[in-house]
């Protein structure tokens, strides 16, 4: 028998559905940094353009978009620059840096001082995790995937990374993604707040001192965002 999916009071929030009125419809895995990099633009210029006012009102983080959001991507501004002929002239785009930040916990304990190897966007980073179990590296804005290995060879943790795929916490998939990443197994990320997801919401609420009711309340969304980091 199929489960009855019920949207409870307080779970209909602004920004839960796609927003914006630009010409580009966001697909899963796309963010402003990626869209700007593909067109040789600065991500901050694209995001701050007046045509994206409606998008920014609901999406304050330029790298956390919902599939279906609409982004306006401004045309490249052309200008003439006087340079001497018969010489080598170099032009460069000073793009906004993009950082990948990950915090690794084992049963709520930071995985500190653990060796790691991270491959992303054709680059490889090797180091040790910080005291809070975190890793932070600057990555190419066009990167969409990565691979991370953490720990000694006899106890190696490995995982594939999907960059730019985090949905806003206002969306049901965004709630499930954050629960999953925080260790509350929702199963398939399908945007259905059914019995299994509600059970994990109750687990999260109980663990963090919230009212345990399985409802995605504003307080629950806010704490999910805080605990997850975005």
Secondary structure as the mmCIF struct_conf table of DSSP 4:
data_model
#
loop_
_struct_conf.conf_type_id
_struct_conf.id
_struct_conf.beg_label_comp_id
_struct_conf.beg_label_asym_id
_struct_conf.beg_label_seq_id
_struct_conf.end_label_comp_id
_struct_conf.end_label_asym_id
_struct_conf.end_label_seq_id
HELX_LH_PP_P HELX_LH_PP_P1 UNK A 2 UNK A 5
TURN_TY1_P TURN_TY1_P1 UNK A 9 UNK A 10
TURN_TY1_P TURN_TY1_P2 UNK A 14 UNK A 15
BEND BEND1 UNK A 16 UNK A 17
BEND BEND2 UNK A 23 UNK A 23
STRN STRN1 UNK A 24 UNK A 25
HELX_LH_PP_P HELX_LH_PP_P2 UNK A 26 UNK A 27
TURN_TY1_P TURN_TY1_P3 UNK A 28 UNK A 29
HELX_RH_AL_P HELX_RH_AL_P1 UNK A 32 UNK A 38
TURN_TY1_P TURN_TY1_P4 UNK A 39 UNK A 40
HELX_RH_AL_P HELX_RH_AL_P2 UNK A 43 UNK A 48
BEND BEND3 UNK A 49 UNK A 49
HELX_RH_3T_P HELX_RH_3T_P1 UNK A 50 UNK A 52
HELX_RH_AL_P HELX_RH_AL_P3 UNK A 53 UNK A 56
TURN_TY1_P TURN_TY1_P5 UNK A 57 UNK A 58
BEND BEND4 UNK A 61 UNK A 61
TURN_TY1_P TURN_TY1_P6 UNK A 62 UNK A 63
TURN_TY1_P TURN_TY1_P7 UNK A 67 UNK A 68
STRN STRN2 UNK A 70 UNK A 71
HELX_LH_PP_P HELX_LH_PP_P3 UNK A 74 UNK A 78
BEND BEND5 UNK A 85 UNK A 87
HELX_LH_PP_P HELX_LH_PP_P4 UNK A 95 UNK A 97
STRN STRN3 UNK A 98 UNK A 103
STRN STRN4 UNK A 105 UNK A 106
TURN_TY1_P TURN_TY1_P8 UNK A 107 UNK A 108
STRN STRN5 UNK A 109 UNK A 110
TURN_TY1_P TURN_TY1_P9 UNK A 112 UNK A 113
STRN STRN6 UNK A 115 UNK A 120
TURN_TY1_P TURN_TY1_P10 UNK A 121 UNK A 122
STRN STRN7 UNK A 123 UNK A 128
TURN_TY1_P TURN_TY1_P11 UNK A 131 UNK A 132
BEND BEND6 UNK A 133 UNK A 133
STRN STRN8 UNK A 134 UNK A 139
TURN_TY1_P TURN_TY1_P12 UNK A 141 UNK A 142
STRN STRN9 UNK A 145 UNK A 150
BEND BEND7 UNK A 151 UNK A 151
HELX_RH_3T_P HELX_RH_3T_P2 UNK A 153 UNK A 155
STRN STRN10 UNK A 157 UNK A 162
TURN_TY1_P TURN_TY1_P13 UNK A 163 UNK A 164
HELX_LH_PP_P HELX_LH_PP_P5 UNK A 166 UNK A 168
TURN_TY1_P TURN_TY1_P14 UNK A 169 UNK A 170
BEND BEND8 UNK A 171 UNK A 171
HELX_RH_AL_P HELX_RH_AL_P4 UNK A 172 UNK A 181
TURN_TY1_P TURN_TY1_P15 UNK A 182 UNK A 183
BEND BEND9 UNK A 187 UNK A 188
BEND BEND10 UNK A 191 UNK A 191
HELX_RH_AL_P HELX_RH_AL_P5 UNK A 195 UNK A 207
TURN_TY1_P TURN_TY1_P16 UNK A 208 UNK A 209
BEND BEND11 UNK A 213 UNK A 214
HELX_RH_AL_P HELX_RH_AL_P6 UNK A 218 UNK A 228
TURN_TY1_P TURN_TY1_P17 UNK A 229 UNK A 229
#
